[in-house]
Amino acid sequence: MDLELQNKKIELIQWLSTLEDNSLIDKLMKFREEEKSDWWNSISEAERSSIQRGIEDAEDGKLKPHSEAQKIYGKWL
């Protein structure tokens, strides 16, 4: 594991161990719960439908190569 990441984790653990603010702890717990939830449940029905259509297109072989997409959309990339 990256040493810098490990140091950040240790720093956070040390900070959390001294934390006395209940409202901040509650916010952190809520954030943790939200991170564990499935993003699929937080997107709109239109977004789910669009993703499903894309999956179906891929399964049906209706895909374009990346090079073709670059030609079409290159000016915006």
C-alpha positions as a Markdown table, in Angstrom:
| # | Residue | x | y | z |
|---|---|---|---|---|
| 1 | Met | 0.0 | 0.0 | 0.0 |
| 2 | Asp | 1.1 | 3.6 | -0.7 |
| 3 | Leu | 3.0 | 5.0 | 2.3 |
| 4 | Glu | 1.4 | 8.4 | 1.8 |
| 5 | Leu | -2.1 | 6.9 | 1.9 |
| 6 | Gln | -1.2 | 4.9 | 5.0 |
| 7 | Asn | 0.0 | 8.0 | 6.7 |
| 8 | Lys | -3.2 | 9.8 | 5.9 |
| 9 | Lys | -5.2 | 7.0 | 7.4 |
| 10 | Ile | -3.2 | 7.0 | 10.6 |
| 11 | Glu | -3.6 | 10.8 | 10.8 |
| 12 | Leu | -7.4 | 10.4 | 10.4 |
| 13 | Ile | -7.5 | 7.6 | 13.0 |
| 14 | Gln | -5.6 | 9.8 | 15.5 |
| 15 | Trp | -7.9 | 12.8 | 14.8 |
| 16 | Leu | -11.1 | 10.6 | 15.2 |
| 17 | Ser | -9.9 | 9.2 | 18.5 |
| 18 | Thr | -9.7 | 12.7 | 20.0 |
| 19 | Leu | -13.0 | 14.0 | 18.5 |
| 20 | Glu | -15.6 | 15.0 | 21.0 |
| 21 | Asp | -18.2 | 16.8 | 18.7 |
| 22 | Asn | -21.2 | 14.5 | 18.5 |
| 23 | Ser | -22.7 | 16.3 | 15.5 |
| 24 | Leu | -19.5 | 15.9 | 13.5 |
| 25 | Ile | -19.3 | 12.2 | 14.5 |
| 26 | Asp | -22.9 | 11.8 | 13.3 |
| 27 | Lys | -22.1 | 13.5 | 10.0 |
| 28 | Leu | -19.1 | 11.2 | 9.5 |
| 29 | Met | -21.3 | 8.1 | 10.3 |
| 30 | Lys | -23.9 | 9.3 | 7.8 |
| 31 | Phe | -21.2 | 9.9 | 5.2 |
| 32 | Arg | -19.9 | 6.3 | 5.8 |
| 33 | Glu | -23.4 | 4.8 | 5.4 |
| 34 | Glu | -23.9 | 6.8 | 2.2 |
| 35 | Glu | -20.6 | 5.5 | 0.8 |
| 36 | Lys | -21.7 | 1.9 | 1.4 |
| 37 | Ser | -25.0 | 2.4 | -0.4 |
| 38 | Asp | -25.4 | 1.3 | -4.0 |
| 39 | Trp | -25.2 | 4.3 | -6.4 |
| 40 | Trp | -27.8 | 2.6 | -8.7 |
| 41 | Asn | -30.4 | 3.5 | -6.1 |
| 42 | Ser | -29.5 | 7.1 | -6.1 |
| 43 | Ile | -29.8 | 7.8 | -9.8 |
| 44 | Ser | -33.0 | 8.7 | -11.7 |
| 45 | Glu | -35.2 | 6.3 | -13.6 |
| 46 | Ala | -34.1 | 8.0 | -16.9 |
| 47 | Glu | -30.5 | 7.4 | -16.0 |
| 48 | Arg | -31.1 | 3.7 | -15.2 |
| 49 | Ser | -33.0 | 3.3 | -18.4 |
| 50 | Ser | -30.2 | 4.9 | -20.4 |
| 51 | Ile | -27.6 | 2.7 | -18.8 |
| 52 | Gln | -29.8 | -0.4 | -19.5 |
| 53 | Arg | -30.1 | 0.6 | -23.2 |
| 54 | Gly | -26.4 | 0.9 | -23.4 |
| 55 | Ile | -25.9 | -2.5 | -21.9 |
| 56 | Glu | -28.4 | -4.0 | -24.3 |
| 57 | Asp | -26.6 | -2.3 | -27.3 |
| 58 | Ala | -23.3 | -3.7 | -26.1 |
| 59 | Glu | -24.7 | -7.2 | -25.7 |
| 60 | Asp | -26.3 | -6.9 | -29.2 |
| 61 | Gly | -22.9 | -5.8 | -30.7 |
| 62 | Lys | -24.1 | -2.3 | -31.6 |
| 63 | Leu | -20.9 | -0.6 | -30.6 |
| 64 | Lys | -18.7 | 1.8 | -32.5 |
| 65 | Pro | -14.9 | 1.8 | -32.2 |
| 66 | His | -13.2 | 4.4 | -30.1 |
| 67 | Ser | -11.5 | 5.8 | -33.1 |
| 68 | Glu | -14.8 | 6.6 | -34.8 |
| 69 | Ala | -16.1 | 8.3 | -31.7 |
| 70 | Gln | -13.0 | 10.4 | -31.6 |
| 71 | Lys | -13.6 | 11.5 | -35.2 |
| 72 | Ile | -17.2 | 12.6 | -34.4 |
| 73 | Tyr | -16.6 | 14.1 | -31.0 |
| 74 | Gly | -12.9 | 15.0 | -31.1 |
| 75 | Lys | -13.5 | 18.8 | -31.3 |
| 76 | Trp | -15.2 | 18.7 | -27.8 |
| 77 | Leu | -12.6 | 16.4 | -26.2 |
